[in-house]
Amino acid sequence: MLARSNYGYQAVADACATVVILQDTVVMWNPQPAPKDHHGDMPNHAMTPHISGTTIDAQLRYATGTKDMLDRFFKGEEFLHRTTL
């Protein structure tokens, strides 16, 4: 399939040949917020917020989480949810 694509297939093929590709891609989950045993704590797993069309409350949660991570970083503390890539 990659070989027949006209949209930068070589870059994708090269990336697949040179890096480990994460095998878990999740766009959203239910319920919100995520449960305590959510897969986001798995090793080698990265999550980014889907911010399109979010509510003001959701944007405030993103900002609060970002502030927490920055505070921890500058204090030399561990993050709550550490991801190793």
mmCIF file of the N, C-alpha and C atoms, coordinates in Angstrom:
data_MODEL
# 
_entry.id   MODEL 
# 
loop_
_atom_site.group_PDB 
_atom_site.id 
_atom_site.type_symbol 
_atom_site.label_atom_id 
_atom_site.label_alt_id 
_atom_site.label_comp_id 
_atom_site.label_asym_id 
_atom_site.label_entity_id 
_atom_site.label_seq_id 
_atom_site.pdbx_PDB_ins_code 
_atom_site.Cartn_x 
_atom_site.Cartn_y 
_atom_site.Cartn_z 
_atom_site.occupancy 
_atom_site.B_iso_or_equiv 
_atom_site.pdbx_formal_charge 
_atom_site.auth_seq_id 
_atom_site.auth_comp_id 
_atom_site.auth_asym_id 
_atom_site.auth_atom_id 
_atom_site.pdbx_PDB_model_num 
ATOM 1   N N  . MET A 1 1  ? 0.818   -1.185 0.000  1.00 0.00 ? 1  MET A N  1 
ATOM 2   C CA . MET A 1 1  ? 0.000   0.000  0.000  1.00 0.00 ? 1  MET A CA 1 
ATOM 3   C C  . MET A 1 1  ? 0.867   1.256  0.000  1.00 0.00 ? 1  MET A C  1 
ATOM 4   N N  . LEU A 1 2  ? 1.908   1.310  0.860  1.00 0.00 ? 2  LEU A N  1 
ATOM 5   C CA . LEU A 1 2  ? 2.766   2.486  0.879  1.00 0.00 ? 2  LEU A CA 1 
ATOM 6   C C  . LEU A 1 2  ? 3.438   2.715  -0.467 1.00 0.00 ? 2  LEU A C  1 
ATOM 7   N N  . ALA A 1 3  ? 3.820   1.638  -1.124 1.00 0.00 ? 3  ALA A N  1 
ATOM 8   C CA . ALA A 1 3  ? 4.531   1.769  -2.395 1.00 0.00 ? 3  ALA A CA 1 
ATOM 9   C C  . ALA A 1 3  ? 3.658   2.379  -3.479 1.00 0.00 ? 3  ALA A C  1 
ATOM 10  N N  . ARG A 1 4  ? 2.351   2.268  -3.367 1.00 0.00 ? 4  ARG A N  1 
ATOM 11  C CA . ARG A 1 4  ? 1.455   2.805  -4.390 1.00 0.00 ? 4  ARG A CA 1 
ATOM 12  C C  . ARG A 1 4  ? 0.948   4.201  -4.068 1.00 0.00 ? 4  ARG A C  1 
ATOM 13  N N  . SER A 1 5  ? 1.239   4.696  -2.892 1.00 0.00 ? 5  SER A N  1 
ATOM 14  C CA . SER A 1 5  ? 0.765   6.019  -2.497 1.00 0.00 ? 5  SER A CA 1 
ATOM 15  C C  . SER A 1 5  ? 1.555   7.107  -3.215 1.00 0.00 ? 5  SER A C  1 
ATOM 16  N N  . ASN A 1 6  ? 0.883   8.193  -3.539 1.00 0.00 ? 6  ASN A N  1 
ATOM 17  C CA . ASN A 1 6  ? 1.542   9.316  -4.200 1.00 0.00 ? 6  ASN A CA 1 
ATOM 18  C C  . ASN A 1 6  ? 1.914   10.426 -3.230 1.00 0.00 ? 6  ASN A C  1 
ATOM 19  N N  . TYR A 1 7  ? 1.687   10.234 -1.950 1.00 0.00 ? 7  TYR A N  1 
ATOM 20  C CA . TYR A 1 7  ? 1.845   11.314 -0.998 1.00 0.00 ? 7  TYR A CA 1 
ATOM 21  C C  . TYR A 1 7  ? 2.981   11.049 -0.025 1.00 0.00 ? 7  TYR A C  1 
ATOM 22  N N  . GLY A 1 8  ? 4.197   11.212 -0.464 1.00 0.00 ? 8  GLY A N  1 
ATOM 23  C CA . GLY A 1 8  ? 5.343   11.094 0.420  1.00 0.00 ? 8  GLY A CA 1 
ATOM 24  C C  . GLY A 1 8  ? 5.573   9.696  0.942  1.00 0.00 ? 8  GLY A C  1 
ATOM 25  N N  . TYR A 1 9  ? 5.268   8.694  0.170  1.00 0.00 ? 9  TYR A N  1 
ATOM 26  C CA . TYR A 1 9  ? 5.398   7.321  0.655  1.00 0.00 ? 9  TYR A CA 1 
ATOM 27  C C  . TYR A 1 9  ? 6.827   6.987  1.035  1.00 0.00 ? 9  TYR A C  1 
ATOM 28  N N  . GLN A 1 10 ? 7.804   7.570  0.335  1.00 0.00 ? 10 GLN A N  1 
ATOM 29  C CA . GLN A 1 10 ? 9.189   7.217  0.628  1.00 0.00 ? 10 GLN A CA 1 
ATOM 30  C C  . GLN A 1 10 ? 9.585   7.665  2.031  1.00 0.00 ? 10 GLN A C  1 
ATOM 31  N N  . ALA A 1 11 ? 9.131   8.845  2.443  1.00 0.00 ? 11 ALA A N  1 
ATOM 32  C CA . ALA A 1 11 ? 9.434   9.322  3.791  1.00 0.00 ? 11 ALA A CA 1 
ATOM 33  C C  . ALA A 1 11 ? 8.831   8.399  4.837  1.00 0.00 ? 11 ALA A C  1 
ATOM 34  N N  . VAL A 1 12 ? 7.610   7.948  4.601  1.00 0.00 ? 12 VAL A N  1 
ATOM 35  C CA . VAL A 1 12 ? 6.966   7.022  5.535  1.00 0.00 ? 12 VAL A CA 1 
ATOM 36  C C  . VAL A 1 12 ? 7.699   5.687  5.541  1.00 0.00 ? 12 VAL A C  1 
ATOM 37  N N  . ALA A 1 13 ? 8.040   5.194  4.367  1.00 0.00 ? 13 ALA A N  1 
ATOM 38  C CA . ALA A 1 13 ? 8.758   3.920  4.279  1.00 0.00 ? 13 ALA A CA 1 
ATOM 39  C C  . ALA A 1 13 ? 10.112  4.013  4.965  1.00 0.00 ? 13 ALA A C  1 
ATOM 40  N N  . ASP A 1 14 ? 10.828  5.122  4.777  1.00 0.00 ? 14 ASP A N  1 
ATOM 41  C CA . ASP A 1 14 ? 12.122  5.310  5.437  1.00 0.00 ? 14 ASP A CA 1 
ATOM 42  C C  . ASP A 1 14 ? 11.964  5.352  6.951  1.00 0.00 ? 14 ASP A C  1 
ATOM 43  N N  . ALA A 1 15 ? 10.919  6.056  7.422  1.00 0.00 ? 15 ALA A N  1 
ATOM 44  C CA . ALA A 1 15 ? 10.686  6.132  8.863  1.00 0.00 ? 15 ALA A CA 1 
ATOM 45  C C  . ALA A 1 15 ? 10.397  4.755  9.436  1.00 0.00 ? 15 ALA A C  1 
ATOM 46  N N  . CYS A 1 16 ? 9.618   3.971  8.725  1.00 0.00 ? 16 CYS A N  1 
ATOM 47  C CA . CYS A 1 16 ? 9.301   2.619  9.192  1.00 0.00 ? 16 CYS A CA 1 
ATOM 48  C C  . CYS A 1 16 ? 10.554  1.754  9.263  1.00 0.00 ? 16 CYS A C  1 
ATOM 49  N N  . ALA A 1 17 ? 11.496  2.002  8.381  1.00 0.00 ? 17 ALA A N  1 
ATOM 50  C CA . ALA A 1 17 ? 12.714  1.194  8.342  1.00 0.00 ? 17 ALA A CA 1 
ATOM 51  C C  . ALA A 1 17 ? 13.725  1.621  9.394  1.00 0.00 ? 17 ALA A C  1 
ATOM 52  N N  . THR A 1 18 ? 13.609  2.840  9.928  1.00 0.00 ? 18 THR A N  1 
ATOM 53  C CA . THR A 1 18 ? 14.654  3.347  10.810 1.00 0.00 ? 18 THR A CA 1 
ATOM 54  C C  . THR A 1 18 ? 14.218  3.591  12.244 1.00 0.00 ? 18 THR A C  1 
ATOM 55  N N  . VAL A 1 19 ? 12.939  3.598  12.533 1.00 0.00 ? 19 VAL A N  1 
ATOM 56  C CA . VAL A 1 19 ? 12.477  3.859  13.891 1.00 0.00 ? 19 VAL A CA 1 
ATOM 57  C C  . VAL A 1 19 ? 11.442  2.824  14.296 1.00 0.00 ? 19 VAL A C  1 
ATOM 58  N N  . VAL A 1 20 ? 11.248  2.729  15.597 1.00 0.00 ? 20 VAL A N  1 
ATOM 59  C CA . VAL A 1 20 ? 10.190  1.865  16.108 1.00 0.00 ? 20 VAL A CA 1 
ATOM 60  C C  . VAL A 1 20 ? 8.892   2.658  16.056 1.00 0.00 ? 20 VAL A C  1 
ATOM 61  N N  . ILE A 1 21 ? 7.903   2.102  15.402 1.00 0.00 ? 21 ILE A N  1 
ATOM 62  C CA . ILE A 1 21 ? 6.610   2.765  15.269 1.00 0.00 ? 21 ILE A CA 1 
ATOM 63  C C  . ILE A 1 21 ? 5.715   2.336  16.431 1.00 0.00 ? 21 ILE A C  1 
ATOM 64  N N  . LEU A 1 22 ? 5.093   3.309  17.081 1.00 0.00 ? 22 LEU A N  1 
ATOM 65  C CA . LEU A 1 22 ? 4.171   2.985  18.162 1.00 0.00 ? 22 LEU A CA 1 
ATOM 66  C C  . LEU A 1 22 ? 3.006   2.190  17.598 1.00 0.00 ? 22 LEU A C  1 
ATOM 67  N N  . GLN A 1 23 ? 2.557   1.211  18.344 1.00 0.00 ? 23 GLN A N  1 
ATOM 68  C CA . GLN A 1 23 ? 1.501   0.345  17.844 1.00 0.00 ? 23 GLN A CA 1 
ATOM 69  C C  . GLN A 1 23 ? 0.136   0.684  18.415 1.00 0.00 ? 23 GLN A C  1 
ATOM 70  N N  . ASP A 1 24 ? 0.035   1.752  19.150 1.00 0.00 ? 24 ASP A N  1 
ATOM 71  C CA . ASP A 1 24 ? -1.237  2.098  19.759 1.00 0.00 ? 24 ASP A CA 1 
ATOM 72  C C  . ASP A 1 24 ? -1.620  3.510  19.337 1.00 0.00 ? 24 ASP A C  1 
ATOM 73  N N  . THR A 1 25 ? -2.685  3.637  18.610 1.00 0.00 ? 25 THR A N  1 
ATOM 74  C CA . THR A 1 25 ? -3.170  4.940  18.198 1.00 0.00 ? 25 THR A CA 1 
ATOM 75  C C  . THR A 1 25 ? -4.618  5.054  18.648 1.00 0.00 ? 25 THR A C  1 
ATOM 76  N N  . VAL A 1 26 ? -4.882  6.029  19.476 1.00 0.00 ? 26 VAL A N  1 
ATOM 77  C CA . VAL A 1 26 ? -6.222  6.217  20.012 1.00 0.00 ? 26 VAL A CA 1 
ATOM 78  C C  . VAL A 1 26 ? -6.605  7.678  19.825 1.00 0.00 ? 26 VAL A C  1 
ATOM 79  N N  . VAL A 1 27 ? -7.754  7.911  19.269 1.00 0.00 ? 27 VAL A N  1 
ATOM 80  C CA . VAL A 1 27 ? -8.209  9.276  19.056 1.00 0.00 ? 27 VAL A CA 1 
ATOM 81  C C  . VAL A 1 27 ? -8.960  9.784  20.280 1.00 0.00 ? 27 VAL A C  1 
ATOM 82  N N  . MET A 1 28 ? -9.781  8.946  20.861 1.00 0.00 ? 28 MET A N  1 
ATOM 83  C CA . MET A 1 28 ? -10.552 9.371  22.024 1.00 0.00 ? 28 MET A CA 1 
ATOM 84  C C  . MET A 1 28 ? -10.948 8.158  22.848 1.00 0.00 ? 28 MET A C  1 
ATOM 85  N N  . TRP A 1 29 ? -11.438 8.387  24.027 1.00 0.00 ? 29 TRP A N  1 
ATOM 86  C CA . TRP A 1 29 ? -11.910 7.299  24.864 1.00 0.00 ? 29 TRP A CA 1 
ATOM 87  C C  . TRP A 1 29 ? -13.133 7.762  25.631 1.00 0.00 ? 29 TRP A C  1 
ATOM 88  N N  . ASN A 1 30 ? -13.849 6.797  26.117 1.00 0.00 ? 30 ASN A N  1 
ATOM 89  C CA . ASN A 1 30 ? -15.045 7.060  26.884 1.00 0.00 ? 30 ASN A CA 1 
ATOM 90  C C  . ASN A 1 30 ? -15.004 6.126  28.082 1.00 0.00 ? 30 ASN A C  1 
ATOM 91  N N  . PRO A 1 31 ? -15.200 6.567  29.284 1.00 0.00 ? 31 PRO A N  1 
ATOM 92  C CA . PRO A 1 31 ? -15.720 7.865  29.698 1.00 0.00 ? 31 PRO A CA 1 
ATOM 93  C C  . PRO A 1 31 ? -14.619 8.923  29.806 1.00 0.00 ? 31 PRO A C  1 
ATOM 94  N N  . GLN A 1 32 ? -15.043 10.153 29.908 1.00 0.00 ? 32 GLN A N  1 
ATOM 95  C CA . GLN A 1 32 ? -14.148 11.271 30.166 1.00 0.00 ? 32 GLN A CA 1 
ATOM 96  C C  . GLN A 1 32 ? -14.388 11.721 31.593 1.00 0.00 ? 32 GLN A C  1 
ATOM 97  N N  . PRO A 1 33 ? -13.410 12.061 32.378 1.00 0.00 ? 33 PRO A N  1 
ATOM 98  C CA . PRO A 1 33 ? -11.995 11.858 32.100 1.00 0.00 ? 33 PRO A CA 1 
ATOM 99  C C  . PRO A 1 33 ? -11.651 10.375 32.093 1.00 0.00 ? 33 PRO A C  1 
ATOM 100 N N  . ALA A 1 34 ? -10.469 10.069 31.633 1.00 0.00 ? 34 ALA A N  1 
ATOM 101 C CA . ALA A 1 34 ? -10.036 8.677  31.527 1.00 0.00 ? 34 ALA A CA 1 
ATOM 102 C C  . ALA A 1 34 ? -9.989  8.021  32.906 1.00 0.00 ? 34 ALA A C  1 
ATOM 103 N N  . PRO A 1 35 ? -10.278 6.717  32.985 1.00 0.00 ? 35 PRO A N  1 
ATOM 104 C CA . PRO A 1 35 ? -10.208 6.021  34.270 1.00 0.00 ? 35 PRO A CA 1 
ATOM 105 C C  . PRO A 1 35 ? -8.767  5.916  34.766 1.00 0.00 ? 35 PRO A C  1 
ATOM 106 N N  . LYS A 1 36 ? -8.610  5.598  36.043 1.00 0.00 ? 36 LYS A N  1 
ATOM 107 C CA . LYS A 1 36 ? -7.276  5.527  36.662 1.00 0.00 ? 36 LYS A CA 1 
ATOM 108 C C  . LYS A 1 36 ? -6.376  4.496  35.994 1.00 0.00 ? 36 LYS A C  1 
ATOM 109 N N  . ASP A 1 37 ? -6.941  3.403  35.472 1.00 0.00 ? 37 ASP A N  1 
ATOM 110 C CA . ASP A 1 37 ? -6.119  2.358  34.850 1.00 0.00 ? 37 ASP A CA 1 
ATOM 111 C C  . ASP A 1 37 ? -6.040  2.534  33.329 1.00 0.00 ? 37 ASP A C  1 
ATOM 112 N N  . HIS A 1 38 ? -6.139  3.748  32.866 1.00 0.00 ? 38 HIS A N  1 
ATOM 113 C CA . HIS A 1 38 ? -6.138  4.047  31.437 1.00 0.00 ? 38 HIS A CA 1 
ATOM 114 C C  . HIS A 1 38 ? -4.825  3.625  30.785 1.00 0.00 ? 38 HIS A C  1 
ATOM 115 N N  . HIS A 1 39 ? -4.884  3.245  29.521 1.00 0.00 ? 39 HIS A N  1 
ATOM 116 C CA . HIS A 1 39 ? -3.703  2.760  28.810 1.00 0.00 ? 39 HIS A CA 1 
ATOM 117 C C  . HIS A 1 39 ? -2.636  3.830  28.609 1.00 0.00 ? 39 HIS A C  1 
ATOM 118 N N  . GLY A 1 40 ? -2.901  5.060  28.941 1.00 0.00 ? 40 GLY A N  1 
ATOM 119 C CA . GLY A 1 40 ? -1.908  6.115  28.812 1.00 0.00 ? 40 GLY A CA 1 
ATOM 120 C C  . GLY A 1 40 ? -0.695  5.914  29.696 1.00 0.00 ? 40 GLY A C  1 
ATOM 121 N N  . ASP A 1 41 ? -0.805  5.038  30.688 1.00 0.00 ? 41 ASP A N  1 
ATOM 122 C CA . ASP A 1 41 ? 0.330   4.745  31.563 1.00 0.00 ? 41 ASP A CA 1 
ATOM 123 C C  . ASP A 1 41 ? 1.206   3.619  31.031 1.00 0.00 ? 41 ASP A C  1 
ATOM 124 N N  . MET A 1 42 ? 0.864   3.055  29.888 1.00 0.00 ? 42 MET A N  1 
ATOM 125 C CA . MET A 1 42 ? 1.665   1.972  29.322 1.00 0.00 ? 42 MET A CA 1 
ATOM 126 C C  . MET A 1 42 ? 3.020   2.515  28.885 1.00 0.00 ? 42 MET A C  1 
ATOM 127 N N  . PRO A 1 43 ? 4.072   1.693  28.952 1.00 0.00 ? 43 PRO A N  1 
ATOM 128 C CA . PRO A 1 43 ? 5.371   2.141  28.451 1.00 0.00 ? 43 PRO A CA 1 
ATOM 129 C C  . PRO A 1 43 ? 5.332   2.322  26.929 1.00 0.00 ? 43 PRO A C  1 
ATOM 130 N N  . ASN A 1 44 ? 6.166   3.205  26.438 1.00 0.00 ? 44 ASN A N  1 
ATOM 131 C CA . ASN A 1 44 ? 6.281   3.476  25.002 1.00 0.00 ? 44 ASN A CA 1 
ATOM 132 C C  . ASN A 1 44 ? 4.955   3.877  24.371 1.00 0.00 ? 44 ASN A C  1 
ATOM 133 N N  . HIS A 1 45 ? 4.223   4.692  25.076 1.00 0.00 ? 45 HIS A N  1 
ATOM 134 C CA . HIS A 1 45 ? 2.915   5.137  24.606 1.00 0.00 ? 45 HIS A CA 1 
ATOM 135 C C  . HIS A 1 45 ? 2.876   6.650  24.726 1.00 0.00 ? 45 HIS A C  1 
ATOM 136 N N  . ALA A 1 46 ? 2.502   7.322  23.693 1.00 0.00 ? 46 ALA A N  1 
ATOM 137 C CA . ALA A 1 46 ? 2.406   8.778  23.732 1.00 0.00 ? 46 ALA A CA 1 
ATOM 138 C C  . ALA A 1 46 ? 0.979   9.199  23.421 1.00 0.00 ? 46 ALA A C  1 
ATOM 139 N N  . MET A 1 47 ? 0.509   10.172 24.157 1.00 0.00 ? 47 MET A N  1 
ATOM 140 C CA . MET A 1 47 ? -0.822  10.698 23.907 1.00 0.00 ? 47 MET A CA 1 
ATOM 141 C C  . MET A 1 47 ? -0.721  12.206 23.737 1.00 0.00 ? 47 MET A C  1 
ATOM 142 N N  . THR A 1 48 ? -1.454  12.733 22.803 1.00 0.00 ? 48 THR A N  1 
ATOM 143 C CA . THR A 1 48 ? -1.553  14.175 22.638 1.00 0.00 ? 48 THR A CA 1 
ATOM 144 C C  . THR A 1 48 ? -3.028  14.536 22.627 1.00 0.00 ? 48 THR A C  1 
ATOM 145 N N  . PRO A 1 49 ? -3.362  15.709 23.122 1.00 0.00 ? 49 PRO A N  1 
ATOM 146 C CA . PRO A 1 49 ? -4.772  16.078 23.158 1.00 0.00 ? 49 PRO A CA 1 
ATOM 147 C C  . PRO A 1 49 ? -5.310  16.379 21.770 1.00 0.00 ? 49 PRO A C  1 
ATOM 148 N N  . HIS A 1 50 ? -6.531  15.981 21.553 1.00 0.00 ? 50 HIS A N  1 
ATOM 149 C CA . HIS A 1 50 ? -7.247  16.342 20.333 1.00 0.00 ? 50 HIS A CA 1 
ATOM 150 C C  . HIS A 1 50 ? -8.000  17.612 20.685 1.00 0.00 ? 50 HIS A C  1 
ATOM 151 N N  . ILE A 1 51 ? -7.524  18.748 20.224 1.00 0.00 ? 51 ILE A N  1 
ATOM 152 C CA . ILE A 1 51 ? -8.057  20.018 20.716 1.00 0.00 ? 51 ILE A CA 1 
ATOM 153 C C  . ILE A 1 51 ? -9.079  20.666 19.796 1.00 0.00 ? 51 ILE A C  1 
ATOM 154 N N  . SER A 1 52 ? -9.434  20.010 18.727 1.00 0.00 ? 52 SER A N  1 
ATOM 155 C CA . SER A 1 52 ? -10.416 20.580 17.815 1.00 0.00 ? 52 SER A CA 1 
ATOM 156 C C  . SER A 1 52 ? -11.801 20.571 18.453 1.00 0.00 ? 52 SER A C  1 
ATOM 157 N N  . GLY A 1 53 ? -12.401 21.717 18.525 1.00 0.00 ? 53 GLY A N  1 
ATOM 158 C CA . GLY A 1 53 ? -13.767 21.804 19.015 1.00 0.00 ? 53 GLY A CA 1 
ATOM 159 C C  . GLY A 1 53 ? -13.930 21.519 20.494 1.00 0.00 ? 53 GLY A C  1 
ATOM 160 N N  . THR A 1 54 ? -12.910 21.783 21.284 1.00 0.00 ? 54 THR A N  1 
ATOM 161 C CA . THR A 1 54 ? -13.014 21.491 22.709 1.00 0.00 ? 54 THR A CA 1 
ATOM 162 C C  . THR A 1 54 ? -13.806 22.576 23.431 1.00 0.00 ? 54 THR A C  1 
ATOM 163 N N  . THR A 1 55 ? -14.307 22.210 24.583 1.00 0.00 ? 55 THR A N  1 
ATOM 164 C CA . THR A 1 55 ? -15.040 23.155 25.412 1.00 0.00 ? 55 THR A CA 1 
ATOM 165 C C  . THR A 1 55 ? -14.055 24.008 26.204 1.00 0.00 ? 55 THR A C  1 
ATOM 166 N N  . ILE A 1 56 ? -14.550 25.069 26.778 1.00 0.00 ? 56 ILE A N  1 
ATOM 167 C CA . ILE A 1 56 ? -13.714 25.916 27.633 1.00 0.00 ? 56 ILE A CA 1 
ATOM 168 C C  . ILE A 1 56 ? -13.195 25.096 28.815 1.00 0.00 ? 56 ILE A C  1 
ATOM 169 N N  . ASP A 1 57 ? -14.051 24.242 29.391 1.00 0.00 ? 57 ASP A N  1 
ATOM 170 C CA . ASP A 1 57 ? -13.613 23.392 30.504 1.00 0.00 ? 57 ASP A CA 1 
ATOM 171 C C  . ASP A 1 57 ? -12.458 22.490 30.091 1.00 0.00 ? 57 ASP A C  1 
ATOM 172 N N  . ALA A 1 58 ? -12.543 21.907 28.911 1.00 0.00 ? 58 ALA A N  1 
ATOM 173 C CA . ALA A 1 58 ? -11.467 21.036 28.438 1.00 0.00 ? 58 ALA A CA 1 
ATOM 174 C C  . ALA A 1 58 ? -10.187 21.831 28.225 1.00 0.00 ? 58 ALA A C  1 
ATOM 175 N N  . GLN A 1 59 ? -10.295 23.020 27.662 1.00 0.00 ? 59 GLN A N  1 
ATOM 176 C CA . GLN A 1 59 ? -9.114  23.851 27.450 1.00 0.00 ? 59 GLN A CA 1 
ATOM 177 C C  . GLN A 1 59 ? -8.464  24.214 28.779 1.00 0.00 ? 59 GLN A C  1 
ATOM 178 N N  . LEU A 1 60 ? -9.273  24.463 29.794 1.00 0.00 ? 60 LEU A N  1 
ATOM 179 C CA . LEU A 1 60 ? -8.727  24.753 31.126 1.00 0.00 ? 60 LEU A CA 1 
ATOM 180 C C  . LEU A 1 60 ? -8.001  23.538 31.696 1.00 0.00 ? 60 LEU A C  1 
ATOM 181 N N  . ARG A 1 61 ? -8.537  22.322 31.466 1.00 0.00 ? 61 ARG A N  1 
ATOM 182 C CA . ARG A 1 61 ? -7.847  21.106 31.923 1.00 0.00 ? 61 ARG A CA 1 
ATOM 183 C C  . ARG A 1 61 ? -6.511  20.945 31.206 1.00 0.00 ? 61 ARG A C  1 
ATOM 184 N N  . TYR A 1 62 ? -6.488  21.216 29.894 1.00 0.00 ? 62 TYR A N  1 
ATOM 185 C CA . TYR A 1 62 ? -5.216  21.140 29.153 1.00 0.00 ? 62 TYR A CA 1 
ATOM 186 C C  . TYR A 1 62 ? -4.201  22.113 29.743 1.00 0.00 ? 62 TYR A C  1 
ATOM 187 N N  . ALA A 1 63 ? -4.652  23.344 29.982 1.00 0.00 ? 63 ALA A N  1 
ATOM 188 C CA . ALA A 1 63 ? -3.748  24.361 30.514 1.00 0.00 ? 63 ALA A CA 1 
ATOM 189 C C  . ALA A 1 63 ? -3.254  23.979 31.905 1.00 0.00 ? 63 ALA A C  1 
ATOM 190 N N  . THR A 1 64 ? -4.144  23.444 32.731 1.00 0.00 ? 64 THR A N  1 
ATOM 191 C CA . THR A 1 64 ? -3.758  23.023 34.075 1.00 0.00 ? 64 THR A CA 1 
ATOM 192 C C  . THR A 1 64 ? -2.740  21.893 34.018 1.00 0.00 ? 64 THR A C  1 
ATOM 193 N N  . GLY A 1 65 ? -2.976  20.926 33.144 1.00 0.00 ? 65 GLY A N  1 
ATOM 194 C CA . GLY A 1 65 ? -2.030  19.815 32.997 1.00 0.00 ? 65 GLY A CA 1 
ATOM 195 C C  . GLY A 1 65 ? -0.683  20.272 32.477 1.00 0.00 ? 65 GLY A C  1 
ATOM 196 N N  . THR A 1 66 ? -0.696  21.193 31.519 1.00 0.00 ? 66 THR A N  1 
ATOM 197 C CA . THR A 1 66 ? 0.554   21.721 30.977 1.00 0.00 ? 66 THR A CA 1 
ATOM 198 C C  . THR A 1 66 ? 1.317   22.481 32.048 1.00 0.00 ? 66 THR A C  1 
ATOM 199 N N  . LYS A 1 67 ? 0.619   23.288 32.826 1.00 0.00 ? 67 LYS A N  1 
ATOM 200 C CA . LYS A 1 67 ? 1.268   24.027 33.918 1.00 0.00 ? 67 LYS A CA 1 
ATOM 201 C C  . LYS A 1 67 ? 1.869   23.064 34.930 1.00 0.00 ? 67 LYS A C  1 
ATOM 202 N N  . ASP A 1 68 ? 1.140   22.008 35.271 1.00 0.00 ? 68 ASP A N  1 
ATOM 203 C CA . ASP A 1 68 ? 1.656   21.020 36.217 1.00 0.00 ? 68 ASP A CA 1 
ATOM 204 C C  . ASP A 1 68 ? 2.949   20.389 35.697 1.00 0.00 ? 68 ASP A C  1 
ATOM 205 N N  . MET A 1 69 ? 2.961   20.022 34.416 1.00 0.00 ? 69 MET A N  1 
ATOM 206 C CA . MET A 1 69 ? 4.167   19.412 33.846 1.00 0.00 ? 69 MET A CA 1 
ATOM 207 C C  . MET A 1 69 ? 5.340   20.386 33.848 1.00 0.00 ? 69 MET A C  1 
ATOM 208 N N  . LEU A 1 70 ? 5.083   21.646 33.499 1.00 0.00 ? 70 LEU A N  1 
ATOM 209 C CA . LEU A 1 70 ? 6.164   22.632 33.506 1.00 0.00 ? 70 LEU A CA 1 
ATOM 210 C C  . LEU A 1 70 ? 6.671   22.886 34.920 1.00 0.00 ? 70 LEU A C  1 
ATOM 211 N N  . ASP A 1 71 ? 5.753   23.004 35.883 1.00 0.00 ? 71 ASP A N  1 
ATOM 212 C CA . ASP A 1 71 ? 6.163   23.186 37.280 1.00 0.00 ? 71 ASP A CA 1 
ATOM 213 C C  . ASP A 1 71 ? 7.047   22.035 37.740 1.00 0.00 ? 71 ASP A C  1 
ATOM 214 N N  . ARG A 1 72 ? 6.630   20.805 37.452 1.00 0.00 ? 72 ARG A N  1 
ATOM 215 C CA . ARG A 1 72 ? 7.412   19.636 37.847 1.00 0.00 ? 72 ARG A CA 1 
ATOM 216 C C  . ARG A 1 72 ? 8.775   19.626 37.157 1.00 0.00 ? 72 ARG A C  1 
ATOM 217 N N  . PHE A 1 73 ? 8.801   19.969 35.879 1.00 0.00 ? 73 PHE A N  1 
ATOM 218 C CA . PHE A 1 73 ? 10.057  19.983 35.128 1.00 0.00 ? 73 PHE A CA 1 
ATOM 219 C C  . PHE A 1 73 ? 11.052  20.957 35.757 1.00 0.00 ? 73 PHE A C  1 
ATOM 220 N N  . PHE A 1 74 ? 10.606  22.183 36.030 1.00 0.00 ? 74 PHE A N  1 
ATOM 221 C CA . PHE A 1 74 ? 11.519  23.193 36.559 1.00 0.00 ? 74 PHE A CA 1 
ATOM 222 C C  . PHE A 1 74 ? 11.901  22.946 38.014 1.00 0.00 ? 74 PHE A C  1 
ATOM 223 N N  . LYS A 1 75 ? 11.125  22.152 38.740 1.00 0.00 ? 75 LYS A N  1 
ATOM 224 C CA . LYS A 1 75 ? 11.482  21.766 40.108 1.00 0.00 ? 75 LYS A CA 1 
ATOM 225 C C  . LYS A 1 75 ? 12.309  20.490 40.141 1.00 0.00 ? 75 LYS A C  1 
ATOM 226 N N  . GLY A 1 76 ? 12.501  19.867 38.985 1.00 0.00 ? 76 GLY A N  1 
ATOM 227 C CA . GLY A 1 76 ? 13.258  18.617 38.926 1.00 0.00 ? 76 GLY A CA 1 
ATOM 228 C C  . GLY A 1 76 ? 12.470  17.419 39.432 1.00 0.00 ? 76 GLY A C  1 
ATOM 229 N N  . GLU A 1 77 ? 11.153  17.518 39.434 1.00 0.00 ? 77 GLU A N  1 
ATOM 230 C CA . GLU A 1 77 ? 10.303  16.424 39.905 1.00 0.00 ? 77 GLU A CA 1 
ATOM 231 C C  . GLU A 1 77 ? 9.890   15.524 38.747 1.00 0.00 ? 77 GLU A C  1 
ATOM 232 N N  . GLU A 1 78 ? 9.489   14.309 39.077 1.00 0.00 ? 78 GLU A N  1 
ATOM 233 C CA . GLU A 1 78 ? 8.999   13.362 38.065 1.00 0.00 ? 78 GLU A CA 1 
ATOM 234 C C  . GLU A 1 78 ? 7.607   13.791 37.599 1.00 0.00 ? 78 GLU A C  1 
ATOM 235 N N  . PHE A 1 79 ? 7.321   13.518 36.334 1.00 0.00 ? 79 PHE A N  1 
ATOM 236 C CA . PHE A 1 79 ? 5.976   13.744 35.814 1.00 0.00 ? 79 PHE A CA 1 
ATOM 237 C C  . PHE A 1 79 ? 5.043   12.668 36.349 1.00 0.00 ? 79 PHE A C  1 
ATOM 238 N N  . LEU A 1 80 ? 3.767   12.980 36.437 1.00 0.00 ? 80 LEU A N  1 
ATOM 239 C CA . LEU A 1 80 ? 2.795   11.992 36.894 1.00 0.00 ? 80 LEU A CA 1 
ATOM 240 C C  . LEU A 1 80 ? 2.691   10.833 35.918 1.00 0.00 ? 80 LEU A C  1 
ATOM 241 N N  . HIS A 1 81 ? 2.705   11.122 34.632 1.00 0.00 ? 81 HIS A N  1 
ATOM 242 C CA . HIS A 1 81 ? 2.563   10.088 33.604 1.00 0.00 ? 81 HIS A CA 1 
ATOM 243 C C  . HIS A 1 81 ? 3.754   10.186 32.671 1.00 0.00 ? 81 HIS A C  1 
ATOM 244 N N  . ARG A 1 82 ? 4.782   9.421  32.960 1.00 0.00 ? 82 ARG A N  1 
ATOM 245 C CA . ARG A 1 82 ? 6.025   9.478  32.182 1.00 0.00 ? 82 ARG A CA 1 
ATOM 246 C C  . ARG A 1 82 ? 5.929   8.556  30.974 1.00 0.00 ? 82 ARG A C  1 
ATOM 247 N N  . THR A 1 83 ? 6.321   9.050  29.818 1.00 0.00 ? 83 THR A N  1 
ATOM 248 C CA . THR A 1 83 ? 6.315   8.270  28.586 1.00 0.00 ? 83 THR A CA 1 
ATOM 249 C C  . THR A 1 83 ? 7.740   8.129  28.087 1.00 0.00 ? 83 THR A C  1 
ATOM 250 N N  . THR A 1 84 ? 8.130   6.920  27.761 1.00 0.00 ? 84 THR A N  1 
ATOM 251 C CA . THR A 1 84 ? 9.463   6.666  27.229 1.00 0.00 ? 84 THR A CA 1 
ATOM 252 C C  . THR A 1 84 ? 9.335   6.272  25.773 1.00 0.00 ? 84 THR A C  1 
ATOM 253 N N  . LEU A 1 85 ? 9.953   7.030  24.910 1.00 0.00 ? 85 LEU A N  1 
ATOM 254 C CA . LEU A 1 85 ? 9.902   6.717  23.482 1.00 0.00 ? 85 LEU A CA 1 
ATOM 255 C C  . LEU A 1 85 ? 11.261  6.301  22.992 1.00 0.00 ? 85 LEU A C  1 
# 
